[in-house]
Amino acid sequence: MRSAHWMLAPLLALLLALANSDVAAQDQVIQVTAERFKFTPGVIQLKVGVPVVLELTSLDRKHGFQVPDLKIDETIEPGKVTRVRIVPEKAATYDFHCSVFCGSGHEEMAGQIVVSP
């Protein structure tokens, strides 16, 4: 009997991993790059209720990604991917901007998340 329980543990771990990967596979992934003094894309189109993972990367230096109305405030480090999961709850336009000073064009480093029904 004891060996049967030992064999169930790896099977259970595998099933849990597969279940978690299915949830992640349902999320739409949008890659967003930051570099002095812009985000690409500058406008991110989302749908209400559709889970999205923003994969934020920096092409040159440390930047920030702040969306005050969605309570998002992340730091983007060069060479790393910062993931932010969003499930928009209402149709609206949300402004985002760089929250880490990056030079003389920093004030223009901004964009929008547009959520449609």
C-alpha positions in Angstrom: 0.0 0.0 0.0 2.7 2.4 0.9 4.3 2.3 -2.6 0.9 3.2 -4.2 0.7 6.5 -2.2 4.3 7.3 -3.2 3.3 7.0 -6.9 0.3 9.2 -6.5 2.3 12.3 -5.4 4.1 12.8 -8.7 0.8 12.2 -10.6 -1.0 14.8 -8.5 1.8 17.3 -9.0 1.6 16.7 -12.8 -2.1 17.2 -12.8 -1.8 20.5 -10.9 0.9 21.8 -13.2 -1.3 21.0 -16.2 -4.3 22.7 -14.7 -2.3 25.8 -14.0 -0.8 25.9 -17.5 -4.4 25.7 -19.0 -5.3 28.8 -17.1 -2.2 30.6 -18.3 -2.8 29.4 -21.9 -6.2 31.1 -21.9 -4.7 34.5 -21.1 -4.0 36.8 -24.1 -0.3 38.0 -24.0 0.6 41.4 -25.2 4.3 42.4 -25.3 5.0 46.0 -24.4 8.5 47.5 -24.8 9.8 50.6 -23.1 12.7 52.8 -24.3 13.6 56.4 -24.0 11.0 58.0 -24.5 8.2 55.8 -25.6 6.2 52.6 -25.1 5.4 50.3 -28.0 2.6 49.8 -28.5 1.4 53.2 -27.4 -2.2 52.1 -27.4 -3.2 48.7 -25.9 -6.6 47.4 -27.0 -8.4 45.1 -24.5 -11.9 43.6 -24.1 -14.0 43.6 -20.9 -13.7 40.3 -19.0 -10.8 38.9 -21.2 -7.7 38.1 -19.2 -4.5 39.6 -20.5 -0.9 39.4 -19.4 1.2 42.4 -20.3 4.9 41.3 -20.8 6.9 44.5 -20.1 10.5 44.8 -21.2 13.0 47.6 -21.4 15.3 48.1 -24.3 17.7 50.5 -22.7 17.3 51.3 -19.0 15.1 51.1 -15.9 11.6 52.4 -16.6 8.3 52.3 -14.8 4.8 51.3 -16.0 2.1 53.0 -14.0 -1.7 52.9 -14.6 -3.2 54.8 -11.7 -6.8 53.9 -12.4 -6.0 50.2 -12.5 -3.7 50.4 -9.5 -0.7 49.2 -11.5 2.8 50.4 -10.6 5.6 48.2 -11.9 9.3 48.7 -12.4 10.8 47.4 -15.7 14.4 46.4 -15.5 16.5 45.9 -18.6 17.1 42.3 -19.5 14.1 41.1 -17.5 10.4 40.5 -18.3 7.8 42.0 -15.9 4.4 40.4 -16.2 1.2 42.1 -15.2 -2.1 40.2 -15.4 -5.2 42.3 -16.0 -8.9 41.3 -16.3 -10.6 44.5 -17.3 -13.9 45.0 -15.5 -15.4 47.9 -17.4 -15.1 49.7 -20.8 -13.0 52.8 -20.4 -9.7 54.4 -21.5 -6.9 54.3 -19.0 -3.8 56.4 -19.2 -0.4 54.9 -18.5 3.0 56.5 -18.1 6.6 55.9 -17.1 7.0 56.4 -13.4 10.8 56.2 -13.3 12.6 59.4 -14.5 14.5 58.5 -17.7 15.6 61.9 -19.1 14.5 65.1 -20.8 11.6 63.4 -22.7 10.3 61.5 -19.7 7.1 63.5 -19.5 6.0 62.4 -23.0 6.5 58.7 -22.2 2.9 57.7 -22.0 0.1 55.7 -23.6 -3.4 54.3 -23.2 -5.2 51.1 -22.5 -8.5 51.1 -24.3 -11.0 48.6 -23.0 -14.0 48.0 -25.2 -17.2 46.0 -24.3 
